[in-house]
Structure formats: C-alpha cells, structure tokens
Amino acid sequence: MSLKQKIIEESQRLGIDKIGFASAEPFYELEDSLNEQRERGFNSGFEHQVVEERIYPEKTFENPQTIISIALAYPTKISEPVPKDEKRGMFARASWGIDYHDILRDRLNKLIAFIQTQANNIEEKEHWRFAPQVDTGELVDVAVAQRAGLGFIGRNGLLITEEFGSFVYLGEIVTNIQFEVDEPVPFGCGDCTRCVTACPTQALLGNGSMNAKRCLSYQTQTKGMMPEEYRKKMRNVVYGCDICQLVCPYNKGKDFHFHEEMEPEVDSVYPKLKPMLSMSNKEFKANFGHLAGAWRGKKPLQRNALIALANVGDRSALPEIYTCAKEDVRPVIRGTAAWAIGKLGNKEADKWLQLLTELLAKETEAEVIEEIQQAIVQLSKKERRVTK
C-alpha cells in the first residue's frame, strides 16, 4: 500500500469525510479575481491580506510539493424541536456545534501525526514538514479543495461536493512530500443561478465571487452600526447566512450527523432573543463561547438580537430594548435599540416618542443621535396617521 493509500485509509478512521491531494503549484487562476476583488472594494477584511501569499504557496512554505485537502460534513437539521415559548434567533448552520476551526485542527494534527509514523527512517521524518491550515490561513480553501478533487466551486463561491453538497468544513495541509495528485472537479452549476437570485442583498456576482461587504454573513459579524438596508433582510438570524446554500439543488435533502462535536444545542443555536440583550460576559461565554459565531464577541450578537426582535415584531421586548437605549455604555447598542423602538413602538407611539425625545436630549454620540431622530420621525408619522 502506498503512503497516499495509507493516509486515505487513516483519514477514514479519523472521521474525515473526504480527502484529496492537490499540486502545490501556484494558483494562477485566482490572480485576476483576487486583485479585482481588492480593487473594487469587495473584500470583507477578514481574509488574508497579502494576495501573493494566497496564490503562491512557496511564499509561506519552503519547497511545497503537495496540499492535502480534507472536508468534514456538518448537519443541517436539529434533532430536537425548537420551543415556541418566546421569540428566538438563529445561528447559521456553519456555526452549529463546537467551533469548526477546533474540530478541523484536531483532524489535521492527528493526520500529520499519523503520516510522521510512516517515515522510513529518522532522516526522512526530520525532512518531512507540514503546515496545517483552516480558513484563517493564507490559501483559498475552496480553490485547494477543487484542485484536490473534493468538489467544484459553485456560483456562490462555496465548494459543492457530490456527497454532501456545500455543507462541509474545509482544511488543508501543505507539505514537502510529493504525492500523486487527484483530478480537479469541473464546474457543475450549468445554467442554474438560484443562489444568485435568492441572495437578499445581491452580494453574489454569479461567477464564484462576491461583494463580501454586501453578504449578510459579513454584516452580522461587523462591530459597528449595521447599515439600515441590511437590517430587515437579516430577519431573525443573529449570526451568518445560509440562504444561498438552502436554495442550491445539490443541497436538497442533505443532512449528515457524522460528528458528535457538531451536534447543535437548541438554546445555543436558536437562542431566546430577549435574554441576549442583558447577558453578562460570563453568560455569553457559557452559552455561545464554543460556537464559531462567538469569535467577534458579544456586542455584534447583541446588536443583531435587537434587530431580530424588531424584525419578528416582538413588542413584549420593548422594556428590555429601552433599557439598552437608555443605559448601555456602547453607542452601537444604544443606536440599534433606538431603531428597534422606532419599529416596535407604533402601538403606543406617543409614549415612545416622549421617551425617545428624553433620550435625544441626553445623547452625545452622533451615530446614536441620528438613529434616535430617525426613530422619532417614523413614530411621528404613525402618530399622525392614528390622529387622523
């Protein structure tokens, strides 16, 4: 059995769902699109900043020969019913269970440890080198995975596999060991543009790239005020977005529960929205700290919870929302709370107009003042309609 065959066999034992071997030649095919993304201002800012290092593996790894790409399938449905006790938010499926970065690193490190045991002698073992990466590394995971034969890059920019659709986490190992490489998978979307049409913010360009700043997944991860055009479109999702995956024909009926660490807990991935507004740092870590969606801290999630409460029309949350607008030390939370009051306070417009006016008199932050003023305008229109 060749070393490659042994690695494939071991990967199955480790619970790796797909594995492929790609050449470490430069990714010349990415150069134009990566530079165009940057020039047009379509980058999110979360990706690796040095374009050359994303194209040329030799820029960050001496004598790269092969990139071993792996995929782990994640669940799309929760096994327990979601309670209807009160209004809840939702984390996108890619953030269910334990943070996928930790899960992938575990599998990659175990695979590397196995490969090292297969060296013929000490000299060979010392010569072999490995660099594991998840999506925080230099390389473009989907480009590596496509070259390694795991799947093709769809119009939404995600890797689509035959077995698991696009519901997979990706990681890779750059190594100086030379392996026989696998065949890349050709583009398989045909004329289908369902993901492009379904994207609520028109973020997808249809050629596998996107304006990342228009993506709702990006917007839910920012720390400042969310531009108003995205707030309603976010619905009740407090982290991420998987609309382009849910409409994809390749994903129809796909739901895999291979990894216990990925199983979602209902109160974590469908959290009650009102308690999120007042949670302490300790409560945040206990409830959400294990999720990939917690990486930006609690402020974006609390901001998103305020937006979600307005979107689902939960007027019972107005007292908690007003507390945020009046007492929170963070301008983003005060401003978003004021916006939510403008959306929810129309049944008692005169009451909330008075309270917002009092808040406006004390507010010093320009972005919060603007939100309060807009909320006042909105409620004033409602009050005039009622008066007539």
N, C-alpha and C positions, 0 to 999 in steps of 0.2 A: 504493500500500500504506500502510495506517495505521501509526502508531507502534506500536500494540499488535501488529499483524501482524508488523512487523519484529522486535519483541522476541521473539515466539514463534519466528520463524524462526531468530534468532540463538541462542536458548536451545537449540534442537536441535543447532546447530553446536557449541555449547559442551559438549554431552553432558548436558544437563538432561533428565531423562526425562519429567517432567510440569511444566506451568506453568499458573497460573490467576491471575485478577485479582479481588480482593475489595474491597468497600467498606470504608473506614476508619471507618465508623460504630461507636459503642460496642458492645461485646459484652454487651448487657444480659442475654442468655440465660445467661451464665456467673455472674452475680452471686450468685444464691441458692446454687448448688452450691459456688462458691469460698468463700463465707462459711461454709457448712455444714461443708466440709472442715476449715477452720481451727477452728471451734468444737468439732468432735468430736475434734480432735487427730489427724486423718488425714493431715496434710501430712508430707512427708519432711523438710522443712527445706532441701532443695536448690533448691526453686522460688523464683521472685521473691517477695519478702516483702510488697510493697505491693499489696493486692488491687485498689485503684482503678486502678493503673497497668496491671494486666492486663486491665482491662475497657475503659478509655478511652484510645485511642491518643493523643489530644490532650494527655494528661498528660505525655507524654515527647517529643512531636514537634509542632512548631508547624504548624498547618493541615494535618493529614494528609488526603489525599484517597483514596488507593488503597493497598492492600497486595498486592504481587506475591508469590505463594506458589510455591515450587518443591519438587520431590521428586526424589530420586535413588534408584533401586532398588539393593539390595545382595544379594550372593549368600547362599544358604542351605546350599550343599554345597561341600565342599572337594574340589579336583580330584585331589589325591594321597592315597594310602591313609594312614590313621593307624597308625603302627607299634604292634605289640603287645609291644614289648620290655620295658616296665615300666608301672606304673600311671600314668595321665595324668589331668590335669584338663581343664577345658574353659572357654573364654570363650563367652558367649552371642553369637549371630550379629551382633548390632548393634555388637559391639566388634571385629569382624574387620577386618583391613587397617589402613590409616592412619586415625588419629583422624578421624571423620566431621565434626567441627567444622571442621577444617582444610580438608577437601575442599569442604564447603558454602560456607565463607567464600570460597574461591578462585572458585567458580562465581558466587556473588553479586557479588563485586567485579568480575569480568570482565563480568557482565551490566550492572552500573552503568556501567562504563567505556564499554560499547557505547552505552547509552542517551544518555550525555553527548555522544557524537559525533553524535547525531541532532538536536541543538538547532538551531533555525533561525538563531540569532544568539547573540552573546556574552551579551546581556542575559538571554535565555531560559536559556542554560546556567548562568549565575550564579544565576538564580532557582530552578532545579530543585534539590531536596535529596533525599537518600536516607539511610535508616538500615537497614543490613542486620542481621539477627538470626538466630542459630541457637537452640538450646533453652536458652541461658543468658540470653536477653533477657527483656523484660517480658511479651510477648504469649504466648498459649497457642497453640503451633504447630498443633495439630490443629484448633482452632476456626477459625483463619485458613484452613487448607487446605480444610476442609469448605466454608466460605463461598466460597472461590475455585473450588470445583468439582472439586477433585482427588480427593475421595473422601468417605466418611462416617465418623463416629466410632463404632466398634464398642462392644460391651458391655465390652470390656477397656480402653476408653479410648484405643485406638490408631486412627490413620487407616487405613482399609481402601480401597485403590484397586481399580478393576476389573481393571487390567492386572497389577499387581504384588502384590496382596494388601496385607498390612501391612508387608511387608519394604521399607520406604522410609525414608530420612532426609528431614527437612523443614527448610526455612529460608524466610525471607521478607524482603522489602524494603518498608519504609514510605516512601512518597513523597508529595510535594505535587502531583504530576502527576495530573490526573484522567483515568481511563480508563473505558471501558465495562466493567462488571463481569460476571463469569460467574455462572451459576446454581449455588446450593448443591446438594450431593448429599443426597438424603433417606436416612434411616436404613434400612439394608439387612439387619439381622440377623434380622428376623422374630421367630419364637419360639425361635430357636437360643440355647442357653445353654451350649454345650460348653466355652467358655473359663472360665466361672464355675464349672462343675462340676470342671474339670480343675485349677484353681488349687490347689496343695497346701496353701496357708495360708489359704484363703478370704479373700483380700485384695480380690477383685473384688466390687463391690456390684451389678453387673448393669445399671447404668444409664449406663455410660460413666465412672464414677468409681470410686475405690478407697480403701481404707485403706492408704496408701503405706507405712506403717511395717510392715505385715504382708507386703508384697511381697518375695519372695526377692531380687529385683534390688536393692532398697534394702538389705536385710540384708547382702548381700555387699559393700556399699560403706561400711558403718559402720566405725568405727575401734576401738570398744570390744569387750567380750566379746559374742559373739553369743548371744542367749537360746537356751537349750537346745532349745526347741520347734522352732526352725528348722534346727538343725544337721543332723539326719538327712535332712530334706526337701531340703536343698541338694544332696545326692548328691555328684557329683564336679565340679560347676560352681563354678569359683573366682571368676567374675565374671558378674553379670547373671542373667537368667532369660528364656527364651522359650517356656515351656510353653503359655501362652495363645495364642501365635501358631501353634505346631506343630499344635494341635488344630483350628484355625479352618478351616472348609471353603473359605473364599476363598483360603487359602494352599496348598491342595493342588497339588502339582506345580510350585510357584513357585520358580524358581532362576535368577537373572539375573547375568550376568558382563559387564556393560557397562563397568565402570570398573576399570582396572588397579590403581589405588591401593587398591581394596577387596579385592583377592585375598588370602586368608589364607595365612600360612606355618604349616605343620603344627606346628612346635616352639614357635611363639608362641601359637597359639590352642588347641592340645592339648598343653600343656606337661607334661613329666615332673614329677611332684609332689615327689619326694624332693629333687632339686637346688634347688627353690624355697625350701626351709627354710633353706639356708645361703648364698643368693646375696647378693653384695655390692651396694651401691648402683650401682656401675658395671655389674655384670651385669644388674641389674634394668632399668636404662635401655637397655642394649643389646638385651635380649630382649623387653622389654614397653613401652619408652618411647614407641613410635609408636602404641600402641593407645589407644583411648578408655578402656579399662578400667584404664589406669595412672594416671588423674588423681588418685586418692586416695593414691598412694604404694605402697610395697611391703608395709607392715605388714598391711593388710586381706587382700592376696593370700596372704601367708604364713600368716596365721591361717586363711584359707579352705583353703589347701593341707593344713594339719594336720587340719582337719575332713574334707576329702575323703579323705585317707589312711585315716582311721578308717572312713568310710562304705564304702570299697571293700575294707576288710578287709586292708590291706597290712601284715602283721606284720613283713615284712622291713625296714620303715621304723622300727621301734621304737628302734634305737640312735640314729638321727638325731632322732627325736621326743624321746627322753630328753635328748639334748644341748640341745635347745630348752628343755625344762622345767628343766634344771639351770643353764644358762649364759646364756640370753638376758636382756638387761637390761630388756626390755619385759614388764610384767606380763601383758598380753593374750596374748602368745605363750607365756609360761610356763604360764598358766592353761589355755589351749586345749590345749597339749601334754599337760598332766596329764590332761585329759578324754580325749584320744586314747589315752593309755596305759591308762586305765580301760576303754576299748572294745576295745583290741587285745591287752592283756596277759593275757587269761584262760587261755591255754595254759600259761603259766608264772606263775600268779597269785602264788605265794609269793615268787618273785624280784622281781616288780614291786611287790608290797606292801611289801617291805623297802626298795626304792629310793624309793618314794613317801613312806614314813614318814620316811626320811632327809631328803627334800626338805622335808617338812612342818615338821620341826624347825628348819630354817634360814629358812623363808619369812616375810616380814614384811607382804606385801600381802594385805589381807582378801579380795579377789576371787580371788586365786590360792589362798589357804588353803582357801577354800570349794570350789574345783574339785578340789584335791588330796584333800580329805576325802571328797567325793562319789566320786572315783575309787577311793579306798580301800574305801569301803562296797561299791561294785559288785564289785570284785575279791574282797573278803572273802566275799561271797555265793557267788561262783563257787568259791572255795577250799573252802567248807563243803560245797557240792554234790559236789565231787570227793572229799573226805574220806569223805563218807557212802557 
